[in-house]
Amino acid sequence: MNFTCKPAGDQAVLVEFENIIAKDTNARVRNLASLVEKETSTGFGEVILGYRTLLIHYDPVRLSYEQVVKRLKQWGEMDHNSISSASRTVRVPVLYGGEWGPDLNDVAVHNNLSPEEVISIHSGGEYLVYFLGFTPGYPFMGGMSEKISTPRLPSPRVSIPAGSVGIAGNQTGIYPVKSPGGWRLIGRTPLKLYDPEREKPFLFESGDIVRFEVITYEEFIEIEEQNELSIFTLPG
């Protein structure tokens, strides 16, 4: 498990794997993260994942930088067969186009496709959640077809509704909360990606596999109402 370590202040270490965005690399990131998270009692703290990086916090009173790096290298020499796999598959219902996906037509025109073809390609894919970030619970996902790859908006929107499904380059993602953003919006899900009242506030975890499913307006409203009542059970 090849990686490099760099100090990030006096209480954190930045671990960098090979400079590529790939499933195997991210699996190694997640595997090392899981090992670190089991060692909180020994001085290790919060772990923040990226596509190919880990920011690992530690208690400098209990551990020196050198001790942290030595332990990480030991974990890196462990059996690579222990690399974690995707934990689960999550199916996400999406209402595409219209006011819920105002950029769907632009994505279609950019790629010389019809809006229906964009929907078919996007909902026919399988996506890996590489990590969460930007806003609480925002899933950065890889695996989108190059056939619908589209640049970000020239100027970000000031406010994007929660649940909006977007495209930026060859990535797709979902806005968990109302926020600014520059991704091309092609649809919206009625699912709550972030709910601080839930036992697990975030719907997704790094390593999840996501599949999008096309739904109607009536189905969107029904699921949205069930969400409000906290009785919607996510299929998967």
N, C-alpha and C positions, 0 to 999 in steps of 0.2 A: 504494500500500500504506500506508494510514493507520494510524499507531500513535503512542503517546507513550512517552517514556523517562523513567525516574526512577532516581536513584542508590539502590543497595541496599548500603550500606556503602561502603568505599573500594576494593572489588575486584570489584564486580558492578553490572550495569545491569538494571533490570526493564523489559521492553518489554510494553506493553499494547495489544492490538487492541480493536476494537469489543466492547462488553459483551454479547455473545450467544454461545451455544454453537451453532455451525453448521459444516457441513462446509467451506464456502468460507473461513470465518475460520480454521479449524484448518489448512487447506491453506496459507494465508499464513504461519501460525506455523511450519509444518514447512519451508516454502520458505526463510524467513529463517534458521531453524536450520541448514539444510544449507549455506547460504552462509557462516555464521559458522564452522561446523565445518571448513571448508576453509582457515581462516585461523589455525590454531593456531601456525603458525610466525611470525606477526606479532604475537603477544601475546594473542590471544583464547584462552579456555580452555573449561571445561566449560559445556555448554548444558543447561538443564533446562526441558522443555516442560510447558505446561498446556493447558487447553481453548482459552484465548485469550491466553496470556501466554508470555513467555520470560524466564528468568533467565540472563543471560549473564555469566560470569566473565571477568576479564581481568587481565593482569599490570600493576599500576600503575607498575612501574618502566619498562616499555616503552611503555605507553599511558596517556594522561590520560583522564578521563571525557569531556571535550569531544571528544577524538579518536575515542573509541569511538562516541559519539552521531553524530558527523559521518559516520563510515563506515556506520553502520546506516542513516542517512537516504539515503545514496547508494545502498545496496542496495535500499532501499525504492522508489527512483525507477526501478529497472530494469524491463524488460519484464515485465508481469504474466503474460504467456503462459508464462513459465518456471515458474509455480507447480507444485510437485510433485504427482503423483497417487499413489493407493494403490500400494504396491510389489508386493503379492501378495495372493492369497486363501488363507486358512488354514482348513481344515475341522477342527472340534473334535468328537470323539465324546463323547457325554454319556449317562450312565445317570441317568435322571430318577426322582424320587420315592423312597419308602421311607426307609431310613436314610441314603441318599446325598443326598436332597432333602427334609429334614424339614418345610420350610415350603411345599411345593408345594400342599397342601390349603388352607392359609391364603391363599395367593395366589389360588387358584381361588375361594374363598368371598368374598374382598374384591372380586373383579371379576365375581361372579355367573356364573362359568364352571365347567366340570368340569375336573378335573386333566388329562384328555386334551386338552381345548381349550387349556389353558395350554401344555402341551408342544408342541402343534401350532403355536401362534402363536410361541412362543419359538424353536423349531427351524426355523421357516419364514422367519425374518428374516435380514437381512444387516446386519452391525454394523461400524462404523468404530472402530478403535483410535485414540482421540484422543491419549493419552499413557500412559506407565507411571509408577506411583508407589505410595505408601502402604507397600507391601512390595516386595522385589526382583521386578521383572517383572510387577507387577499391572496388567492392561490395563483402563483406563477406557474403556468403549465406549458409543457413542451409536447411535441408530437403532432402539431397542426400541419395539414397539407400545404405545400408550397403553392398549390393551385389557387389558394385564397389569401396568400400573404399580401398584406397591404400596409403601407407606411402609416405612422401616427398622423394625427391631425396637425396641420401647420401651427395652429394655435389651440392650446388646451381649452376645454370647456371649464367654466367656473364651477358648475354644479352638475353632477351625474347622479341619477337615482340609484339607491341601493338595489342590488340584484342585476344590474346591467352587465351584459356579456359583451366583451370587447375583443378586438384584434389589434395587435401592434407588431408589424413585421411578421415573423413566423410563430408568434406566440398568441395564446388566447388566455383570457382571465375574466374574473367576475368581481365587480365592485361590491364589497360587503356592506359598506355604509355610504351615505350620501357624501360626495367628495369631488374635488376638481379632478380632471384627468384628460389625457389626450388620445386615448385608445379609440378606435373606430367601433361604434356601438351597433351590434347587429341583432340584439334581442335582449330579453330580460327573464330572469327566473323569479318565481314567487317564493323560493326558499330563503330562509334567513341564514346567511353565512356566519353572522356574528350576533350573538345574543348573550349579554353579560349575565342574564338571569338563569341561563342553562348551567347544568353541572359542568359540561364542557362547552365553553362559550363559542369555540370555533367549530364550524361544520367540517372543515377539511383538516387533514394532517399531511405533512410531508411524506411522500411515498404512495399516497392514494392514487388510484386510477379513476378517471372521470369519463363518463359517457353522457352526452347531451341527447335529450329526447324532445321532439317537436310536440307542442301542446297547443290547444285552441284557447281563445280568449276565455271561454266558459270554464275550461279546466284551470286556467291561470287564476281566475277569481275564486274558484272552489278551494284550490290549494292555499291561496293567500289567506282566505278566511280561516282555514284549519290551522295555518301557521299562527295566526293571531290568538287562536284558542289553545295553542300548544298541543294540538292533538294530531298534527300531521306526522306520519311515520314515513321516513325516507326509505324508498325501496332500494335494495342493494344487497 
